[in-house]
Every structure is written in C-alpha cells, then in structure tokens.
Amino acid sequence: MHNLHSNDLRPNRAINTEGIRIMDRTRALIADWETLKERGGGEKVAQKTLGISRATYYRRKKALAAMLQGTWKPSSRRPKHTRMRRRTVSLSPREF
C-alpha cells in the first residue's frame, strides 16, 4: 500500500504561486531598504525600520537575483544534522 506523506496532501506545485509571492515580498523589501539608504538613513536605520539584519538583506538580494535568472531552488527543510550516536564504541581487552 502507498504510504501517505505530508507532501502528498499539498496542492499541485506546477502552479508556483508561493514562489511568486516570495519574490514579490523580497523585491519589496529590497526596494524599501535601498530607498531608506538613498534618503540618507544608512544601514542601521534600515535594519531597525524593516526589522531584518544586514546579512538577511544581502542573502535575500542574492536569492532574488537567482530567482530572476531561474536558478533559484528553495532550501530543503530537512535538518542538516540528524541525530547521531554520541559515544564511540571501543572494544576493551575484557570483551574478547
């Protein structure tokens, strides 16, 4: 029998409306950041006003450029480091 996975219950991803929504939000955020900087606010003012860090701004700007070129892929939600054994198994002379 086919195992149901949570991804099977999601709508068809052929119509990528969420990607378009993300691109629009990112484009608006970058435009707001650049407008604040042009008006002489500086990066500190832009960070406080928009509520994002400088690193987030540059990360999103890079992602937007990749989206416009068509090379952007959303990052995986899978954990990078899964649980692993913490103790190493070593054999002592008594265990032979």
Phi, psi and omega in degrees: 000146181288129177278128178282135177242155183300331179291336180291339183268355180279155178294163181303131183271008179295325176264106187268068180286329180293321177297322178293318178298317179297318180297319179296316179296318180295317179298319179294319180296317179294319178296318179297318180299312182292326177295315178298320179291323180294326181280005175089015181285329182081173184288325180298318179293318180297320179298313182291318183293315184271342177078025177231159179275168178297321179297320179296319178302310182291327177295317180289325178296318178295319179295321179297318178299320179292324178296317182292330177278344180087014181256004184279135174234132178298144181290152181290144177269000178288139179299141180287324181239109177275169181297135180230162178295135183267330180262139175274146180270122177232142180267130176260162181301335181290334187277358180282000000 
